[in-house]
Amino acid sequence: MVNYVQEMAYWAPTVLLIVSILLLIIIAVGLSYGIFWKGVASWSWRQIFSLVRLSAHEYSFRASMDAEESVEAALRDAGWRHVFLRRRVPVQRLSHNREIDVVAVGPVILVVEVKHWRGFVWCNGQRWYHQGRKEGQTLEFEDVLEDNLVKATALRRYIENDKRIPLPDFEVATADLRDEEDRGTWYKDPRLHKLSGKLVVPVVVFTNKMVKLDPKTVKRKENVFDMPGFKKYARELIQSTRGTSPISLYKLRFIEFVGRQLFHQNYNPSGCYLSLRDEMRVATAVRTMRTWDMVILLNGKLYHGDIVKIELESIKKRFERKQIADMEVLWFTGLFGFLKTLWLNTNGIIKIKFVDPKAGTITVSQAMRKMKRSCNGNKLFLKLAGSVEIVSIILTDVASVQLSRHEHGV
């Protein structure tokens, strides 16, 4: 047995060397005859494009999107079960949607505005100021907290009016308006757009470690935090209302169940917070809201907006966004991925799932990048968020696609 192991150890390097040489010969012969050309060219382009550096603006934009995901992770670590990114809420007065960075549904509904600013931040009345890395370069903004309050009010209106989910603090939210006879109209009275109540809480979070909030102005404002302060706030809020253990949660569920059986309604022992049943209903409503289609390129560049259509030149087909339920870009990676590239003569595939169950799912091989004719090839068209500009993106440059999973018509 010992001799057998010694012989295997002696001959193993030789066998591996021979196999490697034969593999290189096969690849070289295949390339000379053009057998593996498309697959290797696609593989090479993916490696090269992944090294292309982002511009300062592109890097800053990607960092701000990553900051929103860090807030989501902080909320989940604190015990919030329902956290949603980049929901678009309709604002009727403006006749268009506004984007909410993060929505967290628990004992209250947190509407989080995420700022990844670096430098010094202060405010003077309704004006906020941000001084970046360069001395003297100061940017001026409208009141960030007030702007987020408008979004929170729009979200509350969507939950109560569109989804017909009454929130238990309605009387408190409208008390100020009922005290006055002349309340004005929907378009004239600005107070109507800033009635989020006690259950829909607008919050501003500064996530950059290099930010400094003015202790005399910004930091004194309620519901304005840096990242450590927000983590503490989110954890204490969930623990003070839902308890610190699973037993506390089951106890609260039992109390609510008994209350519904006795009072024949959605029993809420504390009107200051959402019941577990209302929490689930609101979370379901927020989950079905529109968000953005996200396209991430191989070098990390990110596009977000609404995909208009997808054109697949390799199979001579075109699909509108409303026809597509999901889309996945898969690349072959690692050693086995490279061997699969040689075998299939492509470095990846595109899977498209359609809304119509009869259409099913199609799988398309990644086409080779055409350097001299960049306008041709498999590509998608995306209308950028907050703009009317439509950009075309070649699918050979795409690392992943995330589609909005909203309900149709929402």
Secondary structure, 3 states (H helix, E strand, C coil): CHHHHHHHHHHHHHHHHHHHHHHHHHHHHHHHCCCCHHHHHHHHHHHHHCCCCCCHHHHHHHHHHHHHHHHHHHHHHHCCCEEEEEEEEEECCCCEEEEEEEEEECCCEEEEEEECCCEEEEEECCEEEEECCCCCCEEEEECHHHHHHHHHHHHHHHHHHHCCCCCCCHHHHCHHHHCCCCCCCCCCCHHHHCCCCCCEEEEEEECCCCEEECCCCHHHCCCEEEHHHHHHHHHHHHHHHHCCCHHHHHHHHHHHHHHHHHHCCCCCCCCCCCCHHHHHHHHHHHHCCCCCEEEEECCCCEEEEEEEEEEECCCCEEEEHHHEEEEEEEECCHHHHHHHHHHHCCCEEEEEEECCCCCCEEEEECCCCCCCCCCCCCEEEEEECCCCCEEEEEHHHEEEEECCCCCCCC
